[in-house]
Each structure stands twice: as C-alpha cells, then as structure tokens.
Amino acid sequence: MMKVELNQTRYPTKPAQLWGKMKELRRWHFHKTWEAQARGAPVIQGIVQSFQGYLSGLGEFANPSYGPYYTMMMRRPEDNIKCHEAMEARGWGRDLCSSMRLHLGQMFRGLSTRGPKGDTVIPNFVFQYVGCHSMGKTGQLFTEHLGVPYYPFDVPYEETPESHEYLVTQLAEGIEWMEKHTGIRYDDEKAVEGAKNEWECYALLTKIFLECQNIPAPWDYRQLWSLRLPAVTMRHEAAVVEYLRELLDETRERVRDGISARGYEKVRLIHDGIPPFYRINLLRYPAEYGAIIVGGPLVYGFGTWRYLPDGSMLPVGSLEEEGKEIKTREDVLQTAADIYIRYRWNAFSCCVNRPEHLVKMVQEWHCQGAVLHEDRGCKAEQCAMGEGKLALQQAGIPTMVYEASQADPRDFSESQVWDRFDSFLESYGLTRVDVEDTYDGGDAVTGTEG
C-alpha cells in the first residue's frame, strides 16, 4: 500500500434539494408506463435505456423494461430468488447474466405482463439493442413466450465510417418495421424533439459528473446513482431536461459553497463494475470510515465523452456548444449513431484502452484507490478488468476486488465482501468515524436503486 496523506477536513453537508423532484419524476414515469396502453400508446418491452429519442417518433410510448418488479425485487430477496430458481428449473445456469435471469424468471412466473393493478399488458413488440449475447437471447425468449414481434439490432463498439453507416441503416430499417407492426406513422418532428432532449440530457449529466472532480465532491456515487435515474428511463422528455438543468445548478451551488456528499473525504475511491443492485448502499459503505466513492465508469458512462487514446475523457457539450443541429429524420439517425458508438460506453465495454481510461479516471477525479466488482454473470463488464487492475497497481494505485453479481443476492457473501472492505479501508490507516459523521445527504433509502 502506497503512503496516502489523509484529508482530515470535515466539510459541511446538506440534503439534496431535488431529491423529491427525482422521486416525483419516477412516479410520473411509472404511471405513464402502465396507463399508456389504455390511451392507445404502444408498449415496447426490452431494455430501452438507449435510443429513446429515436423511439419518440412513435409519439408517447411505454417501456416497462422486461417486467415491472425488477427494482422491487432488490428489496425482497425471497421473491428475487424465486425468479432465479424458475430459470434454473428450466436448465439455465448461473453463469448467465443475473439481471437477464431475473427478467426471464419474472416472465416464467407470469409477472412481466402483470400491471400493478393486476391487469395484463401485452407489449406491441420487443425492441432490443444487442449489447451482449445475454440481452439478445433474453429478447428472443420473451418474443417466443409472448408471441410478439422482435426487433434486435447491433451497436458496434468501434467507431468507423462503416460501423456508423451500419447502425444508421439498421435504425432506418427499424422505422419501417415499427410502422408495419404498430400501424403508427413515424413522426419526424416528435423524433427530432426527442433526439434533442436526449442529447441535452447526456450533456447535462456530463457536466454534473465533471463537478465531482472538485474537493469536496458535491455528490458521491450512491447519490448520483439515484439522481441520474430520470435520465435513464426518459431522456427524451423535456421535463427531464429541465430537471437536469436544475440539478446542474444545485451541483454548482454545492461546489461554490463547499458542500460535501458525506462530510469527510479522507480517501477518495473509484468503483468499477456494475454494483450489486440488491446491496446498492454498498456504494456508501466507505463513508463509515470517512472515505467516499465519487463515481466510476458505469455511472459516468451515462454522460457523453470523447475518449482519447491516453485514457483522457473530454466532455461532449450541448447541441449549441457543439455547433450541432437536429432538424430531420436523417439527423436523428446520425445523431443516435454519434451518441451510441462514438461518445458512450465503448471504452468500458471492450478491451481497447479500458485500462488507460480507468487509471486516468482515478487521477482526474483525484482519487487514491479503486474498488473493482468481479461480477460472476456479466461478461461484458469483466472485459479487461484484470488488465485494469494491473494498470492501476503499476500506477501505484491501491485496488480492492470483491466478488458478487449485479442481481442475484445468493452470490453476495456478507462476510467476504464486508471483510474485504474493512481490510482495504483500514490499510489506509482509517478507522470508523462517529455515526453522525456518516451523513447521508438526503438519500436515506435501503437496498434499492432510489
């Protein structure tokens, strides 16, 4: 362990002013999702955390992912485990992505199409970008089980003229396909508006993440995890753009006033890998020692960046700052390809330059260590993680690895994980701080995404 000079300053804290608005937007999204079909809007099943501006051409749409109870099951491990067991009873092993097993387990248990009032909601189609083999297979099994159409498409990981054109062609073909299977005429004006909102949401999130380079950090990973959620599920909505503008203002106000996420920042850490959703408050466990996890590739990946070969990440600005306009359907398609090949995720979903980006992130967010989650199910997130650990160690950056999975609580060993955290934090010379000094900053929730 390298010698780390501890930051003993006690910073002021205060609750997140927009925490209530974040919750309100999530409730709004929930009601829109389950009431849409009664209003004649299409229901699109699948993990639609991307291409929301593009889908706006259908007008209002609902996306219940692959089932409405995913987050709830992170609070209720007994129901969570029943879904995994439903998959295993059909011969599917635990090496499959635990999130996809949970989604499919909901389907086999009859939960995926059951609305909160007990009504049945059958999707118009399944729309799935094939971010990994598990996502593609999950979409296939859903369509076979429900007897609905399926539109899968590839998103290349490397930016080339050919990969850009390939994605644009798939999206153009997807418009014709959606019109055929829904009977809805694609509205270019609505798609343009949705694409603008999507771009602006990414740009605003990027600015918020950059503010966390400040000492003290205005938010930590646990707070960002929840505060970003409206932009995960409804980036195409003008109301979310407004929310993020307010959140950026609040973030900059906290930086100006020296407001801290947790009070102490004796050691700043980066977390790599998908955190275990059923133990999401793991992200604030270091606060018990006066340390802080300021972020990591997954959460910062919800911004848009120019990834440089040396590992640096340069922010992509607003449409106005980039001198970019979105006016036509072609602009919508080209912009989607720009975002999802050039500016998002590629650095952390393949081996090229991932170790360099991880080291740079630790340095540029002024951290003294890294925590790595070795996810037993997600193969994409494990790409080059071992090389990343080696690069961190060669750069003299202390690292800690723990094993679990993102969605199966049976893979979480309480004694192993907490013992590793305790040993790692104590290796810096840290001891537990008083309970009143682990202020939660307004995110007093347990075991959930929000």
QUIGIQUI-V482079 format. One record per helix or strand. SS is the DSSP state (hx for helix, st for strand). FROM is the first residue (numbers start at 1). TO is the last residue. If there is no record, write none. Layout:
ss:from:to
SS:FROM:TO
SS:FROM:TO
This chain:
ss:from:to
st:10:10
st:13:13
hx:19:35
hx:37:39
st:42:45
hx:52:58
st:61:62
hx:70:75
hx:77:88
hx:98:108
st:114:114
st:120:120
st:125:130
hx:133:146
st:149:154
hx:161:182
hx:188:211
hx:221:227
hx:229:233
hx:238:256
st:260:260
st:264:264
st:268:272
hx:277:289
st:292:295
hx:297:300
st:305:307
st:313:315
hx:319:322
hx:329:343
hx:346:348
hx:354:364
st:369:375
hx:379:382
hx:385:394
st:398:404
hx:409:411
hx:414:426
hx:435:437
